[in-house]
Structures are given as structure tokens and as C-alpha cells.
Amino acid sequence: MSFSDRSSGRRRTAHAARTALGASALALTLLTTAACGPDNSSADTAATAGAGAAPNIGLPANLEDLKKWKFDDWEKWAKDYALPAAAKGFWTLDKLLKAKPNEPLPPPPAPPAAPPAAPAQPTQAPAQPSQPAQPSQPAKPSQPAQPGQPTAPGAPTAPATTPGKPPAGQPTQPGHPTPPPAPPKPSNTQQPASQAPAPPAQPTQAPAQPSQPPAAPAQPTQAPAQPPAQPAQPADNGNDPLPKTVNAQPVPHPYTKVAVHGKLFADAPGSGAEAAAGLSHYQCSATVVADPAHPGKSNLVWTAGHCIHQGKGGKYFSNISFIPAFNSTGALSGGKQAEEAQYAPLGIWNATQAVTSPQWKAEGGDGGSPATQYDFAIIRVQPGEGGKSLEETVGGAVPVWFNAPREQLSITEYGYPAAPPFDGMELNRCESGRPTRLSYDPARPPMHAIGCTMTGGSSGGGWLAVKDGKPALVSNVSVGQHTGDPKFQAGPYLDDVAAGAYDFISKKG
């Protein structure tokens, strides 16, 4: 979770810890159990095995084993999925308006740019100076030109290669240089540029004297061909060129047709002056998703992991509440005041259960890291009055599309951006089209990346794509770059790990 108002010292600490733990180190020091499911330890309370040892956090030995977790495995892992609900009336308008936007995490740092390819080595030795004829020797007959050998004064030398330039309008990606063109294949028949043309044959030349020893064979004027310079390899590692900026557009009021989208409010764990001053209130975005175990009566909401849990060594947030179709009629727009029935026409729904990915809970933090590639969460809210479900109240829920083929996706993002130039009062969308890939760790599924100008507060917002003619959720906002160009956001690829968490929380209801 990256909060804009946290101290720089905490950011530096998180950044230093993240830098020290590469993907391979994480695999060796964090994934400490056998490949058969989690053990009985807790990520929040596990003891270390000795000085400097990593806690036994209950993750399997590799990602493929984690994808195979059954319900009982998730039960062992998610011991603290049950949450105390916020007290009725806890979220007053004053608290809602003071809630700080929960910032999307920073994108991964680009690897150092690959050095340009070394200039191609000449494939020919310098021309040897011609030797003057010995006065006692008759001139040798001129040698005919070799087949295919140019008769021009010299063959042009190949131009030096330069790193390729990106297409017009495409930003240059640090660490992703376009491979320079390969140098032309050397030819053994090519003349050096400095070699003079052969002199014309002399018709009056005397035959060679038999008493003289035969002339030594002519020495070749070319060195053996050198192998062509290898082009620089792009530092891909699961990364494509960044998507182009797409401007967010406000959704017209009222939000009745898109009431599955809303705002999520929560209190971050804290103590001391910050909590006493009421500075622990945060806001995100979220989406109502279908519940396979309770079709038509879902109380499940999808958001980002960093919107409800601190990550490594941390805890779940408290007072987690969801407001679908927040400010649907625009009652709070333009700095206006309104009653709860106006800005929360479909009610305030308090969370009672939550689950996030094992990777986020074990490895996540303030800054971007490989855990961000699993930065998602699902919460369950209390039913409404008379047992009416959230899905019945808002008029629908979207299914979740796991392992969605990337080439089939055209994504529309929804969210409530609250950091400037937005104020958090309006639902926005970015019709961003096909996503590109963004990755911290190539061993994990690359994230989806889309162009979008939404800012903090949009974290957790749902990304929808069409499946079988209907919208389905394929990701959520996790990472964001809101300065410079391009402006973009990224979200986790929802694979079998996400499907396992979803199945677990569905069956727990």
C-alpha cells in the first residue's frame, strides 16, 4: 500500500527492503515449506527459526503448487479472514470527505538500458602496399580479376550500426532498446576501400625465366572474415512498450446502469498522533462480483490487496465499508453537502470477511515489488435489511474471468480517482483497449497495463472486458504512473491463484 502522505523514511525503508530481495532471494527465503500446501503458521505471527532467518509464512515451495491449493489449504492460510464489521453510522460524511486517496503502487523501475552494440569490426585487413618490381626480374603477368570481384576502385564500407529508434509517437523505454540492425554479412571477395585498381596487362611482357624459382603465391589481402556483431537483446522480462495515455472520462449521472462500481473506505492500522488526528481514513474503488456459491445473491466485492491489507508483516485494515454507486446523482459534486441517502442511495455495506493473495500478504509493501503481480483482494459484506444481498440491491454483479487470453481483451477501467486533478466525487472510466504486459518478476504472470489518467483513489477499481457478449472482471488497479508521458495503470493477471482465493471466500459465506 502506497500512501501519498506517509513519511519518506518509511518509503525508504520499504524500498531498501524491496531492493534487497530479488525474485530468486524471495523464492529461497520466503517460500520455506514443502510443496504440499501451507503449514500451520501465520504470516502475522510466525516466529523466526533463528537470528536472521526468514519467518515460516506458510507458502508452498513454488507458484505451481500454490495454484493447486484446495479449500483446506486456503483455510489454513487465511486464518484471519473474518473481520469485525464497522459500527453502524461509523462512516459519517465528514470522515468520508477526509479519507485520503489510497495511491496505486509505483511501477517497477526500468532495468539499465542495454549498451549499444560495439561498432562492427572490419572484415578486411588493411591493403598491403604494392611492392616495386625487382629490376632483375621481368614483370609478372597481371592476374585476371577473380570471379565476382568488383573492378571499381573500392567497395563501399558498411555503415556503422546505431540503436534503433522507436516509432513516431512511441516513448523510448529504458531498458527496452530496439535491437540495432545486424551488420551485413562479410564477403571474402570484397576489395578493401583503399585498394587501387589492377594495372592493365603489359602485352610486351617477357615470359618468366626458367632458371628463376617460381614466385611465391600471392598473399591474400583480406583477413579471415570476422563473425558479425551480435545485436543487443531487448531486456523484455515480461515487459512490452508502455501503452499510450488514455484520458479518463466522467460517467454521466446517475450511475444506476453501473451501480456495481463504488467506493471502498477503510482505516489503516496505526497508532499515536496520526490515528488520533483521524488521518488513518483511506479510500479506494471496488466492484461487485458474482458469487458462484450464491448465484444471484452475491455479497462479494473485488478490490486491490493494498486497499485492505498492509502486506508483509502487516494486518488487515479495519472498518472496511463499500458504497455502491457513490454520489450517483451528483449530490456531493462541486463541493456540495448532502444527506447519506443522497450520496449513498444503495446503502453503506460493511465487510465481515476478506482474503487477499498469499503473495501480497507475505511480500507486499509500500513500494512496487513482485507481490504487486498478485495485488488483489475479495471482501464479503453483511447482507442488507431483511437479508437482501448486495447483488439484489444494486441490480447485478459481474463474473470474474480467470486466465483470460490477453489477445482477446479490450479493457474499460472504472474508478473514483481522488488525487488531483480529481476530487473523488465522480465515477470515471478509461476505454483503454488491448492491454500490454508489465512485470517485476518474469517468473510470475505479467500484469496488464493500460493507458489511463486516473490517479490515487482509483486503486482497486474494476477492469472489465467482454466475454460471451457480457462484461466480466479481468483485473483491478494496482500500479499507476500519473506524471510524465505516458500515464498508465497496471493490474494483476488473474490466474489460478486468484481463482483459488475467489473460490475460498465464496464457499466461506
C-alpha positions as CSV (number, residue, x, y, z in Angstrom):
1,M,0.0,0.0,0.0
2,S,1.5,3.3,-1.0
3,F,0.1,6.3,0.7
4,S,0.9,9.8,-0.5
5,D,1.1,11.2,3.0
6,R,3.4,8.6,4.6
7,S,6.8,9.7,5.7
8,S,9.7,9.5,3.3
9,G,11.6,7.4,5.9
10,R,9.0,4.6,5.8
11,R,9.2,4.7,2.0
12,R,12.9,4.5,2.0
13,T,12.8,1.5,4.4
14,A,10.3,-0.3,2.2
15,H,12.3,0.5,-0.9
16,A,15.5,-0.8,0.7
17,A,13.8,-4.0,1.8
18,R,12.4,-4.5,-1.7
19,T,15.7,-3.9,-3.4
20,A,17.5,-6.4,-1.2
21,L,15.0,-9.1,-2.0
22,G,15.2,-10.1,-5.6
23,A,12.9,-12.7,-7.1
24,S,15.4,-15.5,-6.5
25,A,16.0,-14.4,-2.9
26,L,12.3,-14.3,-2.3
27,A,11.9,-17.9,-3.6
28,L,14.7,-19.1,-1.3
29,T,14.0,-17.1,1.9
30,L,10.2,-16.7,1.9
31,L,8.9,-19.9,0.3
32,T,10.1,-22.2,3.0
33,T,7.6,-25.0,3.3
34,A,7.1,-28.3,1.4
35,A,5.2,-28.2,-1.9
36,C,2.0,-29.6,-0.4
37,G,0.1,-26.6,0.9
38,P,0.6,-24.2,3.8
39,D,1.7,-25.2,7.2
40,N,0.0,-24.1,10.4
41,S,2.0,-20.8,10.9
42,S,0.6,-17.4,10.3
43,A,2.1,-14.6,8.3
44,D,1.4,-12.2,11.0
45,T,2.6,-14.2,14.0
46,A,5.2,-16.7,12.7
47,A,8.4,-16.9,14.7
48,T,11.8,-16.9,13.0
49,A,13.9,-20.1,13.1
50,G,17.0,-18.2,14.3
51,A,18.8,-15.0,14.0
52,G,18.5,-13.5,10.5
53,A,16.2,-16.3,9.4
54,A,13.0,-15.5,7.4
55,P,9.7,-16.4,9.1
56,N,8.0,-19.5,8.1
57,I,5.0,-17.9,6.4
58,G,3.3,-21.0,5.1
59,L,3.7,-20.6,1.3
60,P,4.4,-23.6,-0.8
61,A,7.7,-24.1,-2.5
62,N,6.7,-22.8,-5.9
63,L,4.0,-21.0,-7.7
64,E,2.6,-24.1,-9.5
65,D,1.9,-25.7,-6.1
66,L,0.2,-22.6,-4.9
67,K,-2.1,-22.8,-7.9
68,K,-3.2,-26.3,-6.8
69,W,-4.3,-25.3,-3.3
70,K,-7.6,-26.8,-2.2
71,F,-10.2,-25.3,0.1
72,D,-8.5,-26.8,3.2
73,D,-5.1,-25.2,2.2
74,W,-6.7,-21.8,1.9
75,E,-8.4,-22.4,5.2
76,K,-5.0,-22.9,6.9
77,W,-3.6,-19.9,5.2
78,A,-6.5,-17.4,5.7
79,K,-7.0,-17.8,9.4
80,D,-7.7,-14.1,9.9
81,Y,-10.2,-13.8,7.0
82,A,-13.0,-12.9,9.5
83,L,-13.2,-9.2,10.2
84,P,-15.1,-7.1,12.7
85,A,-17.7,-5.0,10.9
86,A,-17.7,-1.3,11.1
87,A,-20.2,0.1,13.6
88,K,-23.4,1.4,12.2
89,G,-23.1,5.0,11.4
90,F,-19.2,4.9,11.6
91,W,-18.7,6.4,8.2
92,T,-20.0,9.9,8.6
93,L,-19.8,12.4,5.7
94,D,-17.0,14.2,7.5
95,K,-14.9,11.0,7.6
96,L,-15.7,10.2,4.0
97,L,-14.6,13.6,2.8
98,K,-11.4,13.5,4.9
99,A,-10.4,10.0,3.7
100,K,-7.1,10.1,1.8
101,P,-6.8,8.5,-1.7
102,N,-5.0,5.2,-1.5
103,E,-2.4,5.6,-4.2
104,P,-1.7,2.9,-6.8
105,L,1.8,1.5,-6.2
106,P,4.7,2.8,-8.3
107,P,5.6,0.9,-11.5
108,P,8.7,-1.3,-11.5
109,P,12.0,0.5,-12.0
110,A,13.2,0.0,-15.6
111,P,16.4,-2.1,-15.9
112,P,19.5,-0.2,-17.0
113,A,19.5,0.4,-20.7
114,A,21.5,-2.2,-22.7
115,P,24.7,-0.7,-24.1
116,P,24.7,-0.1,-27.8
117,A,26.3,-2.8,-29.9
118,A,30.0,-2.3,-30.4
119,P,31.0,-1.0,-33.9
120,A,31.3,-3.7,-36.4
121,Q,34.9,-4.9,-36.7
122,P,36.4,-4.5,-40.2
123,T,36.2,-7.8,-42.0
124,Q,39.3,-7.0,-44.2
125,A,42.9,-6.4,-43.3
126,P,44.3,-3.0,-44.5
127,A,45.6,-3.1,-48.0
128,Q,49.2,-4.0,-48.3
129,P,51.4,-1.5,-50.1
130,S,52.3,-2.8,-53.5
131,Q,56.0,-3.9,-53.8
132,P,58.1,-2.3,-56.5
133,A,59.3,-4.7,-59.2
134,Q,62.8,-6.0,-58.8
135,P,65.0,-4.7,-61.6
136,S,66.5,-8.1,-62.2
137,Q,63.1,-9.8,-62.6
138,P,60.8,-9.4,-65.5
139,A,57.4,-8.2,-64.7
140,K,54.9,-10.8,-63.8
141,P,51.8,-11.2,-65.9
142,S,48.8,-9.5,-64.4
143,Q,46.4,-11.7,-62.7
144,P,42.8,-11.8,-64.1
145,A,40.2,-10.5,-61.8
146,Q,38.6,-13.1,-59.5
147,P,35.1,-14.1,-60.3
148,G,32.6,-11.8,-58.6
149,Q,35.3,-9.3,-57.6
150,P,34.4,-5.7,-58.2
151,T,36.5,-3.8,-60.6
152,A,35.6,-0.4,-59.1
153,P,38.3,1.3,-57.1
154,G,36.8,0.1,-53.8
155,A,33.7,-1.4,-52.3
156,P,31.7,0.9,-50.0
157,T,32.1,0.1,-46.3
158,A,29.1,-0.9,-44.3
159,P,27.7,2.0,-42.3
160,A,28.1,1.8,-38.5
161,T,25.1,0.4,-36.8
162,T,23.1,2.6,-34.4
163,P,20.5,1.6,-31.9
164,G,17.0,1.6,-33.5
165,K,14.6,4.4,-32.7
166,P,11.0,3.8,-31.6
167,P,8.2,4.5,-34.0
168,A,6.9,8.1,-34.1
169,G,4.8,8.9,-31.0
170,Q,6.1,5.9,-29.0
171,P,8.1,6.7,-25.9
172,T,11.5,5.2,-25.6
173,Q,11.5,2.6,-22.9
174,P,14.6,2.5,-20.6
175,G,16.0,-1.0,-20.7
176,H,14.0,-1.9,-23.8
177,P,16.1,-0.6,-26.7
178,T,15.1,-1.6,-30.2
179,P,17.7,-4.1,-31.4
180,P,20.1,-2.4,-33.9
181,P,20.1,-3.9,-37.4
182,A,22.6,-6.7,-37.9
183,P,25.7,-5.7,-39.9
184,P,25.8,-7.0,-43.5
185,K,27.4,-10.4,-43.9
186,P,31.0,-10.1,-44.8
187,S,32.2,-11.2,-48.2
188,N,35.5,-12.8,-48.9
189,T,35.5,-11.3,-52.4
190,Q,35.2,-7.7,-51.3
191,Q,38.1,-5.4,-52.0
192,P,39.3,-3.0,-49.3
193,A,38.3,0.6,-49.9
194,S,41.9,1.7,-50.2
195,Q,43.0,-0.9,-52.8
196,A,44.0,0.6,-56.1
197,P,42.7,-0.9,-59.4
198,A,44.9,-3.5,-61.0
199,P,47.2,-2.1,-63.7
200,P,46.5,-3.1,-67.3
201,A,48.4,-6.1,-68.6
202,Q,51.6,-5.4,-70.5
203,P,51.5,-7.0,-73.9
204,T,55.3,-6.9,-74.4
205,Q,56.0,-8.7,-71.1
206,A,58.7,-11.3,-71.4
207,P,58.0,-14.9,-70.2
208,A,59.3,-15.9,-66.8
209,Q,62.9,-17.2,-66.8
210,P,63.0,-21.0,-66.1
211,S,66.2,-20.5,-64.0
212,Q,64.3,-18.4,-61.5
213,P,62.4,-20.1,-58.7
214,P,58.7,-19.9,-59.1
215,A,57.2,-16.8,-57.5
216,A,55.7,-17.3,-54.1
217,P,51.9,-17.4,-54.1
218,A,50.3,-14.0,-53.7
219,Q,49.4,-13.3,-50.1
220,P,45.7,-12.7,-49.6
221,T,44.9,-9.1,-48.9
222,Q,42.0,-9.9,-46.6
223,A,42.0,-11.3,-43.1
224,P,39.6,-14.2,-42.3
225,A,36.0,-12.9,-42.1
226,Q,35.0,-11.9,-38.5
227,P,31.6,-13.0,-37.2
228,P,29.0,-10.3,-37.5
229,A,28.4,-8.2,-34.4
230,Q,25.5,-9.5,-32.4
231,P,22.6,-7.1,-32.0
232,A,21.7,-6.0,-28.5
233,Q,19.0,-8.2,-27.0
234,P,15.9,-6.3,-25.7
235,A,15.5,-6.6,-21.9
236,D,12.0,-8.0,-22.1
237,N,11.4,-10.0,-19.0
238,G,7.7,-9.9,-19.5
239,N,7.5,-6.2,-20.4
240,D,6.1,-4.6,-23.5
241,P,6.3,-1.0,-24.6
242,L,4.1,1.1,-22.3
243,P,0.6,1.9,-23.5
244,K,-0.3,5.3,-24.8
245,T,-2.1,7.7,-22.5
246,V,-5.9,7.5,-22.4
247,N,-7.8,10.3,-20.8
248,A,-10.3,9.4,-18.1
249,Q,-13.9,10.4,-18.9
250,P,-16.6,11.1,-16.2
251,V,-19.5,8.7,-16.3
252,P,-22.8,10.5,-16.7
253,H,-25.1,10.8,-13.6
254,P,-27.0,8.8,-12.4
255,Y,-24.8,5.7,-12.0
256,T,-27.8,3.3,-11.9
257,K,-26.6,1.4,-15.0
258,V,-23.1,0.9,-13.5
259,A,-24.1,0.5,-9.8
260,V,-21.7,-2.4,-9.5
261,H,-18.9,0.1,-9.2
262,G,-18.4,2.0,-6.0
263,K,-16.0,3.5,-3.4
264,L,-14.3,1.5,-0.6
265,F,-13.4,3.1,2.7
266,A,-11.1,1.7,5.4
267,D,-8.9,2.6,8.3
268,A,-5.3,1.7,8.0
269,P,-3.7,0.2,11.1
270,G,-1.9,2.9,13.1
271,S,-1.4,4.4,16.5
272,G,-0.3,7.6,18.1
273,A,-0.8,11.1,16.7
274,E,-1.7,10.1,13.2
275,A,-4.6,7.9,14.3
276,A,-5.7,10.4,16.9
277,A,-5.8,13.1,14.3
278,G,-8.1,11.0,12.1
279,L,-5.5,10.6,9.4
280,S,-6.0,6.8,9.0
281,H,-9.0,7.0,6.8
282,Y,-8.4,5.9,3.2
283,Q,-10.5,5.5,0.1
284,C,-10.2,3.1,-2.9
285,S,-12.5,1.8,-5.6
286,A,-14.2,-1.6,-5.9
287,T,-16.7,-3.7,-7.9
288,V,-19.5,-6.1,-7.0
289,V,-18.7,-9.6,-8.4
290,A,-20.8,-12.7,-8.7
291,D,-20.7,-15.4,-6.0
292,P,-20.6,-18.9,-7.5
293,A,-21.8,-20.4,-4.3
294,H,-24.8,-18.0,-4.0
295,P,-25.9,-17.2,-7.6
296,G,-28.0,-14.1,-7.9
297,K,-27.3,-13.2,-4.2
298,S,-23.7,-12.2,-4.1
299,N,-22.3,-10.1,-1.3
300,L,-18.7,-10.2,-2.7
301,V,-16.7,-7.1,-3.7
302,W,-13.4,-7.2,-5.7
303,T,-10.6,-4.6,-5.0
304,A,-6.8,-4.3,-4.6
305,G,-4.9,-6.1,-1.9
306,H,-3.2,-2.9,-0.8
307,C,-6.6,-1.3,-0.2
308,I,-7.4,-3.7,2.7
309,H,-4.1,-5.2,3.9
310,Q,-0.7,-3.7,4.7
311,G,1.3,-6.6,3.1
312,K,4.4,-8.2,4.6
313,G,4.3,-8.2,8.4
314,G,1.1,-6.1,8.4
315,K,-2.5,-6.5,9.2
316,Y,-5.9,-6.1,7.6
317,F,-7.4,-2.7,7.7
318,S,-10.5,-2.0,9.9
319,N,-13.9,-0.5,9.3
320,I,-13.8,-1.7,5.7
321,S,-17.0,-0.5,4.0
322,F,-18.3,-0.3,0.4
323,I,-20.7,2.3,-1.0
324,P,-22.0,1.2,-4.4
325,A,-22.9,4.0,-7.0
326,F,-21.4,6.5,-4.6
327,N,-22.7,10.1,-5.4
328,S,-24.9,8.6,-8.2
329,T,-27.0,11.8,-8.6
330,G,-24.1,14.2,-8.1
331,A,-25.4,15.4,-4.7
332,L,-21.8,15.9,-3.5
333,S,-20.4,17.3,-6.8
334,G,-18.9,20.8,-6.8
335,G,-18.3,20.8,-3.0
336,K,-21.9,20.5,-2.1
337,Q,-23.2,18.9,1.1
338,A,-25.8,16.1,1.1
339,E,-27.5,13.5,3.3
340,E,-26.4,9.9,3.4
341,A,-29.5,8.8,1.4
342,Q,-28.3,11.1,-1.4
343,Y,-24.6,10.2,-1.7
344,A,-25.2,6.5,-0.7
345,P,-28.5,5.8,-2.3
346,L,-27.9,2.0,-2.2
347,G,-26.5,2.0,1.3
348,I,-23.2,1.5,3.1
349,W,-22.1,-2.1,3.2
350,N,-19.7,-3.3,5.9
351,A,-17.2,-6.0,5.3
352,T,-17.1,-9.1,7.5
353,Q,-14.6,-11.3,5.6
354,A,-11.6,-10.6,3.4
355,V,-8.9,-12.6,1.6
356,T,-6.0,-11.4,-0.4
357,S,-3.3,-13.4,-2.3
358,P,-0.7,-15.2,-0.2
359,Q,2.0,-13.3,-2.2
360,W,0.6,-9.9,-1.3
361,K,0.1,-10.8,2.4
362,A,3.6,-12.3,2.6
363,E,5.6,-10.0,0.4
364,G,3.7,-6.8,-0.3
365,G,4.5,-3.3,0.9
366,D,4.5,0.4,0.3
367,G,6.5,0.2,-2.9
368,G,6.2,-1.9,-6.0
369,S,7.6,-5.5,-5.9
370,P,6.8,-8.9,-7.4
371,A,4.0,-9.1,-4.9
372,T,2.2,-6.5,-6.9
373,Q,1.6,-9.0,-9.6
374,Y,-0.8,-10.6,-7.1
375,D,-2.2,-7.4,-5.7
376,F,-5.9,-8.3,-5.5
377,A,-8.5,-8.9,-2.7
378,I,-12.1,-10.1,-2.3
379,I,-14.3,-9.0,0.6
380,R,-17.7,-10.2,1.8
381,V,-20.1,-7.6,3.1
382,Q,-23.0,-8.1,5.5
383,P,-26.4,-8.6,3.9
384,G,-28.8,-5.7,3.9
385,E,-32.0,-5.3,5.9
386,G,-34.2,-8.4,5.6
387,G,-31.3,-10.4,4.3
388,K,-31.3,-8.8,0.9
389,S,-28.0,-9.3,-0.9
390,L,-25.7,-6.6,-2.3
391,E,-26.3,-8.0,-5.8
392,E,-30.0,-7.8,-5.5
393,T,-29.8,-4.3,-4.2
394,V,-27.5,-2.9,-7.0
395,G,-29.2,-4.9,-9.7
396,G,-26.4,-7.2,-10.7
397,A,-22.8,-8.5,-10.3
398,V,-20.1,-9.2,-12.8
399,P,-18.5,-12.6,-13.2
400,V,-14.7,-12.9,-12.9
401,W,-12.8,-14.1,-15.9
402,F,-9.7,-16.0,-14.8
403,N,-6.8,-16.9,-17.2
404,A,-8.3,-14.6,-19.8
405,P,-6.4,-14.7,-23.1
406,R,-4.6,-11.4,-23.4
407,E,-5.2,-11.1,-27.1
408,Q,-9.0,-11.2,-26.6
409,L,-9.1,-8.3,-24.1
410,S,-10.3,-4.8,-24.7
411,I,-10.4,-3.2,-21.3
412,T,-12.6,-0.5,-19.8
413,E,-11.5,0.6,-16.3
414,Y,-13.9,2.2,-13.8
415,G,-12.9,4.0,-10.6
416,Y,-13.2,7.1,-8.4
417,P,-9.9,9.0,-8.7
418,A,-9.4,11.3,-5.8
419,A,-5.9,12.8,-6.1
420,P,-5.6,16.0,-8.2
421,P,-6.8,16.9,-10.7
422,F,-9.8,14.8,-9.5
423,D,-11.7,15.1,-6.2
424,G,-13.1,11.6,-5.7
425,M,-16.7,12.6,-6.1
426,E,-17.2,11.3,-9.7
427,L,-17.1,7.9,-11.2
428,N,-14.7,7.8,-14.2
429,R,-13.8,5.3,-16.9
430,C,-10.9,4.8,-19.3
431,E,-11.7,2.9,-22.5
432,S,-8.2,1.7,-22.9
433,G,-8.4,-1.2,-25.4
434,R,-6.0,-4.1,-25.5
435,P,-3.5,-4.2,-22.6
436,T,0.3,-4.6,-22.8
437,R,2.4,-6.5,-20.3
438,L,4.2,-5.1,-17.3
439,S,6.3,-7.2,-14.9
440,Y,8.5,-7.1,-11.8
441,D,9.4,-10.8,-11.9
442,P,9.3,-12.8,-15.2
443,A,8.7,-16.0,-13.2
444,R,5.2,-14.6,-12.4
445,P,2.4,-13.8,-14.8
446,P,3.0,-10.2,-16.2
447,M,0.4,-7.6,-15.2
448,H,-2.0,-6.0,-17.6
449,A,-1.0,-2.4,-18.4
450,I,-3.4,0.2,-19.9
451,G,-3.2,3.9,-20.7
452,C,-5.3,5.9,-18.2
453,T,-5.0,9.2,-16.4
454,M,-6.9,8.2,-13.2
455,T,-5.0,9.0,-10.0
456,G,-5.0,7.9,-6.3
457,G,-8.3,6.6,-5.1
458,S,-8.8,4.6,-8.3
459,S,-6.8,1.7,-6.7
460,G,-8.9,-1.5,-6.7
461,G,-11.2,-0.2,-9.4
462,G,-12.6,-2.9,-11.7
463,W,-11.3,-3.6,-15.2
464,L,-14.0,-5.1,-17.4
465,A,-13.8,-6.9,-20.7
466,V,-16.5,-8.6,-22.8
467,K,-16.8,-12.3,-22.5
468,D,-19.7,-14.1,-24.4
469,G,-21.3,-10.8,-25.0
470,K,-21.3,-9.7,-21.4
471,P,-18.9,-7.7,-19.2
472,A,-16.6,-9.7,-16.9
473,L,-13.9,-8.5,-14.5
474,V,-10.3,-9.3,-15.6
475,S,-8.2,-7.2,-13.2
476,N,-8.1,-4.2,-10.8
477,V,-6.0,-1.1,-10.5
478,S,-2.8,-1.8,-8.6
479,V,0.1,0.2,-10.2
480,G,0.0,3.7,-11.5
481,Q,2.2,6.3,-13.2
482,H,0.4,9.7,-13.1
483,T,3.2,12.1,-14.1
484,G,5.1,12.5,-17.4
485,D,4.0,10.6,-20.5
486,P,2.6,8.1,-20.9
487,K,0.3,8.0,-18.0
488,F,-0.8,4.4,-17.3
489,Q,-2.0,2.0,-14.8
490,A,-1.5,-1.8,-14.3
491,G,-3.3,-4.6,-12.6
492,P,-2.7,-8.3,-11.8
493,Y,-3.3,-11.1,-14.3
494,L,-5.9,-13.2,-12.6
495,D,-4.7,-16.8,-12.8
496,D,-5.4,-19.9,-10.8
497,V,-4.1,-18.3,-7.5
498,A,-6.8,-15.6,-7.8
499,A,-9.4,-18.3,-8.7
500,G,-8.4,-20.2,-5.6
501,A,-8.9,-17.2,-3.3
502,Y,-12.2,-16.4,-5.0
503,D,-13.5,-20.0,-4.6
504,F,-12.4,-20.0,-0.9
505,I,-14.2,-16.8,0.1
506,S,-17.3,-17.8,-1.9
507,K,-17.6,-21.1,0.0
508,K,-17.0,-19.4,3.3
509,G,-20.2,-17.4,3.1
